[in-house]
Amino acid sequence: MRPESGLRRLRRRVGVITSWFVRDTLCPAVSWLWRRALFLRRLLAPLIRYLRSASDREEERSGPDEPQLPDRQVLCEAGLPERPEEGQGPEGQREAEVRVPEEEQEQVEEEEEEDEECDSEEHRVDITDDFYCGYDSTWETEEPEERPAASSQNRLQSWTQDMSSYKFSRFENAARDMHNYRHGYPSQIRLHRWNQNMASDDNPNLEFYLGNKPSLPDGIYIQDFHSKWFGNYNKLEYVHTFIQWLFPLQEPGMNHDASILTKEEIEDFLRNDTAKENLLKSYELMLDFYGIELCDKNTGKVKRASNWKDRFQNLNNHTHNNLRITRILKCLGTLGFPHYQAPLVHFFLRETLVHGELPQVKDSVLNYFVFAVLDKKQRRNLIRFAYLKYDRKDEFVWCPRKIQMMWSERSASKSQERVEGENDGYELKSEYLNQDNVHEVQDEGNSVH
């Protein structure tokens, strides 16, 4: 009996030690390896995408004359909603404060409002267009009966001679992610963490926004974020686990303790006024962090805050905030504030392309921010504004060339009309003055006589 009881005790001890090892050693190790795997995927993603695009172009050259679009699945890139952009900005930040008069801001906004929506035929583009992107649903597309092989081949050859092919490849990679978002993640792979056992009726993001549960792993409630973190720029900059809780999405991120949104949770969130009010406070919290102020809660219009100069410098120095802003724009469109998207994107377009204040944000604005806007008409207007304000020393690759030519012709026509109008006014004024002078001379002559 004793040997048998000793064997049982040994088995029990082995079981306890094994469970302890699995729980406290093996599980954390696997979790650590999983996080590092996601980090390596982010790190190597630009190289993989470049090699993949180069391989696609090589196959097109070696294949038949008829070019075919890459057959890529629009899959969720786990943890890869966007990659940091490596823009080349000025060596030093401008120290002199750039003052933007109210008249200048109104003029820029009026120029945006001048865009008259064209009919669908004018916005219909051919898939053989130089800068046609299969993942960009901003434009109406049509497939021709016969594709001109010669012009397509010349197009591929011209791409290899400058940097436009590389810029377009980067845009195409970004467009795939934004297309997946705008269409409700049709190919979203629901990744459930292996160490998470959630009930089917659990809504962690909604419960967090109602103040019923804290964020993980930090253990901070939504009220504390709004009261204690507002203006605490060091925490907002260097803590990286809160952004997925403040702005949840239907895609995973780097914080494995945060939960992705579900369709049912989105519907419950949209019906809850408290959750939406708290989301608005979170938006204002991050706007202040970026040096921006929400000046109209009805329209979503924003402007520079009083601390914009220092906060803009932080934006230029820490480009990971570009990823955060993309997440914020996506979340606004998902959780009840889609009308806030275009005003924020227009603000960044104006600061990057007109005033040149955020050179390290410009690429993300053009590749990601603009295409997060769900409304197609607003998206077209934003792209048109960007095209008209873009520096012509670099090629604009974010919309088809047919659309660019149409906008250029209209802009030139309006400029010519404006110049002719000014000349007509000047000539009328000169003629009027000349007539006055003639009358004065005649009057003087009559007085002499």
Secondary structure as GFF3:
##gff-version 3
##sequence-region A 1 449
A	DSSP	alpha_helix	2	21	.	.	.	ID=ss1
A	DSSP	pi_helix	22	26	.	.	.	ID=ss2
A	DSSP	alpha_helix	27	62	.	.	.	ID=ss3
A	DSSP	alpha_helix	102	113	.	.	.	ID=ss4
A	DSSP	beta_strand	124	126	.	.	.	ID=ss5
A	DSSP	beta_strand	140	142	.	.	.	ID=ss6
A	DSSP	alpha_helix	149	159	.	.	.	ID=ss7
A	DSSP	alpha_helix	164	182	.	.	.	ID=ss8
A	DSSP	alpha_helix	204	209	.	.	.	ID=ss9
A	DSSP	alpha_helix	222	228	.	.	.	ID=ss10
A	DSSP	alpha_helix	233	238	.	.	.	ID=ss11
A	DSSP	alpha_helix	243	246	.	.	.	ID=ss12
A	DSSP	alpha_helix	263	270	.	.	.	ID=ss13
A	DSSP	alpha_helix	273	289	.	.	.	ID=ss14
A	DSSP	beta_strand	292	294	.	.	.	ID=ss15
A	DSSP	beta_strand	302	304	.	.	.	ID=ss16
A	DSSP	alpha_helix	308	317	.	.	.	ID=ss17
A	DSSP	alpha_helix	320	334	.	.	.	ID=ss18
A	DSSP	three_ten_helix	338	340	.	.	.	ID=ss19
A	DSSP	alpha_helix	341	349	.	.	.	ID=ss20
A	DSSP	pi_helix	350	354	.	.	.	ID=ss21
A	DSSP	alpha_helix	362	364	.	.	.	ID=ss22
A	DSSP	pi_helix	365	369	.	.	.	ID=ss23
A	DSSP	three_ten_helix	370	372	.	.	.	ID=ss24
A	DSSP	alpha_helix	376	389	.	.	.	ID=ss25
A	DSSP	alpha_helix	401	448	.	.	.	ID=ss26
###
